[in-house]
Each structure stands twice: as C-alpha cells, then as structure tokens.
Amino acid sequence: MSSFRRLDIQGLRALAVGLVIAGHAGVPGTPGGFIGVDVFFVISGFLITGLLLREIDRDGRVSISRFYVRRALRILPAATVTMVSVLVASALLLPEHRTESIAGDSVWSAAFMANIHFALDAVDYFNTEAPSPLQHYWSLSVEEQFYVVWPLAVLVAVLLVRASSTRASATAVIATMAATVVVASVAWSIYATAISPATSYFSTFARAHELALGALLACLLRRRGPLNRHVAAVLGLLGAGALVFAAVTFSEHLPFPGALALVPVIGAAALLVAGPETPTGRILSVAPLRYLGDLSYSLYLWHWPVLILVPELLPGGGWSVALGEIVLVLVLSMASYHWIEQPFLQRRLPVFRGGPRTLVLWPAALVIALVAGLGAQTYSGFRADQRAVAAEAWFQSDDAAYAVDESAPLRAQLRAALGLADRGAPVPPGMAVDVDDVWARSGYGCAATYGETASRYCVYGDAKADRVVAVVGDSHAGMWLPALDVIAQRERVRLVAIIKHSCPTWDVATTSDEMPDAECDTFREWTMRRLAKIQPDTIIVGTRAGLKSHPGDPRDLGEQWETGVRSVVDRLTGISADVRVLADIPSRPDPADCLASADRLEECVTVAAGVEVERNQLTRRAVEGTDARFVPTVDLMCNRRCPLVVGESILYQDLNHVTASWAKHVGEDLAERLGPLEHIEMTCSDASSKESAPQSHRPAGVHPCAAKEIDE
C-alpha cells in the first residue's frame, strides 16, 4: 500500500504530538513524552523518502527545486506566523531582556539553526527556568538540516545508477546510503550522549538515524508483499508497547538520545511496518485521531508558546488554567491548519502556486523574523522606559517612603523594605541585577566546575595567620565567601575555600545532565582527603537545599536528606572538632525578570518558604546530637517575607544565590550567627613565604602563604 494513502500514519502523528504535549504540560504518567519528537522524525523520513522514490518512478529523476518548494509551502507559513505571534506576545508580556533573547532565538529559528543556537548556549532542554517559547523549533531545524543533504544524496544515487553498467536500482543505492547513516548516527549518538547529554539532545547527527531509518523503511517496504496478518498484529502491538513504555518510564534524568532513543524509534518503525490492517493500525486510523494527525504540525508549533507564555499572563496555574491552555492550543492549531497551512499547501494563493518564485518564502521568513524581532525589542524598550518614568515620578513625590536606613539593624532594614513594597512603591528606576555582582566574579571564583574532581587551593582572610578555617561545599557555600573573607580578615584567620559548583556537600544522590553522581562522589572523597591533610581548626560547610533527589532511591526524601547530612557531618567532625553547618536561603523567581517587568516592588516580594526552608529543618535535626553546630541564614534575607530590594541593594543575584554585595552587607550579622572563629596570634614563616608561587601563576584572591598547598 502506498505510504501517502495510509490513514494510520495520521493517527501515529496524533499519538506523537499528543505525547509531546503531555510531556511538556507535565501530565502525570508521561515523563517521557518528549519521545514523540523521535516518532515524528521516523515518520518524516518514511514519507519524504517515499515521495522522492515515487518521483523517481514517475520522472526518472529528482527535482531539487520542486522538493524545496514543497518544503517551503509545508513548513514556512505556519512556522513564521507562530514565530511572529510569539514575538508580539513576548513584547507585551515579558521583560525587555527576555524579549531581546527571544528575538535572537527567532532569527536562528527562521534560519533553521535553532538546534545549533541552543546547543552553543548550553541550553538544557529539560530546564524549566524561563525557557524560550521558541525552543521547540530545534526539532524543525534538525529536520530541515537533514533535508538539505538527503534529497541531494538521493539525486546522486539516481545519477550513479544511470552512469553504472550494473543492474543496481536507485532504491537499492538509496537504501544502502540510509543504512549507512543509521549505523554511523547511532554510534555517534551513543558516544555524544555519554559525553554531553545536553548538547547531543540538539545534535542533528545524533538524530539523523531516526530520519534515515524511516527512509530505509520506505525503500524496503516498496515491493514487499503483505506480512502475515498475525505477525503484523504482533509487530504493531510491540511497536505501540515500546512507545508507551518509553513515554511512561523515560524521564529527564536519563541520558537521551543515545541508545535509549532506539526504543521509540524502533517502536515507530514497527508500527509503520505492521501497517493499517492490524488492531493498532485500525485504532490509529479512526477519524478523530486522523484529524488530530492533520493538525499535528500546528499543534506542535503552538503548544509550547502557549505553555510558556500563558503563565506570564495568568500566574498561579491550576486545573482551570491548564484546561484553558489546552483549549487555546486547539483553537490556534485549527485556525493555523485551515487558514494558513491548507491555503498554501493547496496552492490557493496566486503568488505561491508552486513555481520557482515560491522559494522566496525562505529568505522572506528570515527577513520577517528580523523585522518582527526588532519591533518586539523596540516596543519592549518603550515599555521599560515608561515604567522608569513612572517610578521616578513616584519617588520624587514620596521621598520619605523611599528611605531605608542601611545603617540600621538588619531586621529594621528588612521591615522598612517590606513596608515600602506594601505601600505600592514601584521598582526604583535603573534598578537591575548586575551580572558581575556574584561571588564567582568578584575575586572568589576559585572553584571546581563541571568535569573537574579537584579544586585549586585558594586562600582568603588573613593569609599570614596559622589558624585555618575551611569553607566546604557547592556554590551555596561559595556565595558567602565575600562576607566570610571580611570576617576572617578581621578575626585574623586563614580562610581556605574548597568549592565545586553544583556538587552537593551531603551524601545525597542527585541527577544532573551536566554532572553524573560519580563525579560529585569523587570530588567529595577528594575533599575529605584534602581536609585530612590540611587539618583545619574550623570547617564551615554549606550546600544547596533545593536539589532534586535521585528518583531511583527508594527512601523517603526526608530520610535521604537527613541520612546524607549526618554521614558527612560525622566524617567532618572526625577531622575538625569545630564544624559549623550553614542553612540555605529560600529560592525565588528570577530577580532579573521581576526587576525588569514588575510595576511594583510588592510583585518581587516572596515568602520565606519552600523546599529550602523545609530541608533546613531536616538539616538542623540531622546535626543535633553531633559535634557540629547549625547556623541559620534565612533571616539574613527575609523577615517572614523576602524583599528583593532593600534601599539601593539587590538581595538575589539569580533564583537561589545571594549577591556578593548583599553578602558583604550582612557580614556582621553572619558573624554573629557563626560565632567567633577564635583568633590565635601566629604567622607564616619566612621559609613558607619564600616557597610561594609567582603572582602571575596564582588565581585571583590566592595569597602567597597558600602557595605551598597549591603546589601540593
């Protein structure tokens, strides 16, 4: 049966887009819904190659211009309209810096290089923190990049067969090429995913085997007779089972694509081979699924922007908002299919009836993206200017309300800032997060990062002191270094930093696309050996409390956390009799977004609650009964509620890190909570000073007395 007449394929398209939408929307039981994209790739390779083979049968050749005309009519109109709509909505709803970023995304998307763009920006596909509403265009880019090469390869196959004296058919040569791509791409996908899952997710070559397998099936199924109906039925059930299995059991925690992608890919291939005359084929051929299959391209285009942008307009979520999002996606997709896709595909428009001039759609889409992006940025900047003017007028009319005495006790400062927000104060004009106002960019960036299992040995405080205080942990320990450095200088102790980004101090299994558990385990063991060698008088330890625990651990999250804290604290107290455990601070929505888009400071106030506060209690409980001491920090940021702005200070640098300037600002208060570090009057010897490394070879903030340790 000809592939272009198979009704079950439309139903398979509906299943694929349904999985994608369910996964993105967080529908329970579908954590692996993202595998719907892989199903789409197999279908696309099957249908497009089948079309090219029929053209070879009919005309004896392949028309490259005709191929790209068809692609232009199929892909560009709906994709461009969606893109422009996203830019308009972004300009109306999002802050200026996000609109600017999305405008850049639109240009890459219009050029069908979005996957390269997101990979270069180290975007995590599964990251839920303010993703681009155009991020899903990565898959369109992968597909179009494949189709830049594939029809040319098919044309070469035809020419080779014509020039050959053998009886080889074009179909056989094309099948051989497809099989070669499948093998090479699978091998690369497995290798690349093991090295960098986040980057390989967007890789065209790591996905090419999915499209090529569809192409191979189109070649192999052309002249075969029908399968035994029982075999076909079993094959269809196995294929459907593979898709369900992947959708239910796969998740963001697993390395993908890699070898795992073969499960949905082979499942989709099995359904294509089984055909429509099977139980699964008949189910996929029912009219409602066929109609959703017709809408599948528009559903894919519209669902992601709706899921990202509607919460900006209707924050809080809930079932009513989720239902409204589904309805909106359906309405927009139906309108897109009937009023945009079909008029172009059926060539009802006089200008675009399929001739060579139709190819102007490709550069036109890019120009439209550039113009729309520029317009969105201009309007977003105008909105920002209007907010700044209104804010300036408010503060000029009520100067007393703006005053926050930054020399007052910290609790009084927090109360005054919250009172200002409660009175309806706008965000002060010119207030924005400084990207350099973070510990790692202000002289304290001596920390291990991804791929590293040891850190440089960096010293702060009083480098000539003999008494040593070690600061151990991840970035949530490192973020207090600006304050701890000042405290250590005043109390005349040597401060040693042993920090690794995104590596929890506690023995709690977590999952990260950038860093496997084993890497963090290795760093923790290295830290223990380093501490045993240094023998610090005091250890200050901290870590992020908002970590995701490993889904494979059967223990209750609270039990995991307490056990992990207790085991590490016991080891640390075996090294130093004085261990002080820092609490974590509550996370909050992106401060840069709030300052850029909020009309009032009140919109940037959060509540001192959440997973960090809950786990602080677990940490405190785990520390009780040990020789360590728990050090609260939440009240350095919050007075029941947490302001983002206090006077002229911004408290948060991002979603969960304190700014370096605020850490210094509350240094005295942190010192009170820590207690004295017990100064002892001892200095480095002249000999050790002579062993110091040259200044040019020392990282920023490292003092000469540390040189011996650095070289060890």
Buried (B, 14 or more C-beta within 10 A) or exposed (E): EEBEEBBBBBBBBBBBBBBBBBBBBEBEEBBBBBBBBBBBBBBBBBBBBBBBBBBBEEEEEBBEEBBBBBBBBBBBBBBBBBBBBBBBBBBBBBBBBBBBBBBBBBBBBBBBBBBBBBBEBEBBBBEEEBBBBBBBBBBBBBBBBBBEEBBEBBBBBBEEBEEEEEEEBBBBBBBBBBBEBBEBBBEBBBEBBEEBBBBBBBBBBBBBBBBBBBBBBBBBBBEEEEBEEEEBBBBBBBBBEBBBBBBEEBBBBBBBBBEBBBBBBBBBBBBBBBBBBBEBBBBBBEEEBBBBBBBBBBBBBBBBBBBBBBBBEEEEEEEEBBEBBBEBBBEBBBBBBEEBBEBBBEBEEEEBBEEEEBBEBBEBBBEBBBEBBEBBBEBBBEBBEEBBEEBBEBBEEBEEBBEBEEEEEBEEBBBBBBEBBEEEBBBBBEBBBBEEBBBBBBBBBBBBBBEBBBBBBBBBBBBBBBBBBBBBBBBBBBBBBBBBBBBBBBBBBBBBBBBBBBBBBBBBBBBBBBBBBEBBBBBBEBBBEBBEEBEBBBBBBBBBBBBBBBEEEEBEBBEBBBBBBBBBBBBBBEBBEBBBBBBBBBBBBBBBBBBBBBEBBBBBBBEBBBBBBBBBEBBBBBBEEBBBEBBEBBBBBBBEBBBBBBBEBBBBBBBBBBBBBBBBBBBBBBBEBBEEBEBEEEBBEEEBBEEBBEEEEBBEBBBBBBBBBBEE
